[in-house]
């Protein structure tokens, strides 16, 4: 019986060893399967990463091409931005040349002045169409944002810091100062300021 029991125990041990061996085999196979699926997933992710990198490189190249195209268009636009403006001014050059030719032939100063006056009037209207405007300075309070004082004159008939004379017109382009008006500004007489105190 001891032999029988021992034999049964041995069989049992062998079964356990066999089961353990089978379990180990299954574990190894499962690990291989898991490793295989992990490797496959890793391969898929590497392919996705490569596709994303390719896409980023294509987009970067497209962006660079876009920048170059915009720069070319900007340069082209700057070259011809004044084309319409220049076309609008050509008739005034023609009129001035005709006025000079006519004045040389007829020696009529009044007609020359009239022709130049009409041409100048049309010229200013064209400039205004493009946003260029002259602004009045004489009689207004001195504003350093729009006026440049060339000199100061004593004058008790007007308030101090009033523009007495405009020596050169000031202009704005689309409400931004293009050129300040050159002006003469008033100040009070020194003797009067002492008496008022």
C-alpha positions, 0 to 999 in steps of 0.5 A, spaced: 500 500 500 505 504 501 508 503 494 501 504 491 500 511 495 507 512 493 506 511 486 499 515 487 503 521 490 508 520 484 503 520 479 500 526 482 506 530 482 507 528 475 500 531 473 502 537 477 509 538 474 505 536 467 500 542 469 505 546 471 509 545 464 503 546 460 501 552 464 508 555 463 508 553 455 501 557 455 504 563 459 510 563 454 505 562 448 501 568 451 507 572 452 509 571 445 502 573 443 502 579 447 509 581 445 507 580 438 501 584 438 505 589 442 510 589 437 505 590 432 502 596 435 509 599 436 510 598 428 503 601 427 504 607 432 511 608 428 508 608 421 503 613 424 509 617 427 512 617 420 506 619 416 505 625 421 512 627 420 511 627 413 505 631 413 508 636 418 514 637 413 509 638 407 505 643 411 512 646 413 514 646 405 507 649 403 507 655 408 514 657 406 511 657 399 506 661 401 510 666 405 514 667 398 508 668 394 505 673 399 512 676 399 512 676 391 505 679 391 507 684 396 513 687 392 509 687 385 503 690 389 508 696 391 511 697 384 504 698 381 500 701 387 501 708 385 499 706 378 492 708 378 494 714 382 499 716 376 494 715 371 489 720 375 495 725 375 497 725 367 491 729 365 494 735 369 501 734 366 498 735 359 493 741 361 500 744 364 504 743 358 498 745 354 497 752 358 505 753 357 504 752 350 498 757 349 502 762 353 508 762 349 504 763 343 499 768 345 503 771 351 496 772 354 498 772 362 490 772 364 489 766 360 495 762 363 493 764 370 486 761 369 488 755 366 493 754 371 488 755 376 483 750 373 488 745 373 490 746 380 483 746 382 482 739 379 489 736 381 487 738 389 480 734 387 484 728 385 488 728 391 482 728 395 479 722 392 486 718 394 485 721 401 490 727 401 487 733 404 490 740 406 488 743 412 487 750 414 492 753 420 491 760 419 487 763 425 487 756 429 490 755 435 497 752 434 497 745 435 504 741 435 501 735 432 499 739 426 503 745 425 511 747 425 512 754 428 518 757 424 517 764 428 513 767 433 511 774 432 508 779 438 501 780 437 496 783 442 490 783 437 489 775 438 490 770 443 497 767 444 499 761 441 494 763 435 497 761 428 498 768 424 500 766 418 501 759 414 507 759 410 507 752 407 500 748 407 500 742 411 497 735 409 494 729 411 493 722 408 487 718 410 487 723 417 494 721 418 499 727 418 503 727 412 506 734 412 505 739 418 504 746 416 509 751 417 507 757 421 508 763 424 505 763 431 503 769 436 505 771 443 503 777 447 507 783 447 512 783 453 510 790 456 503 788 456 504 782 460 508 786 465 502 791 466 497 786 467 500 783 473 
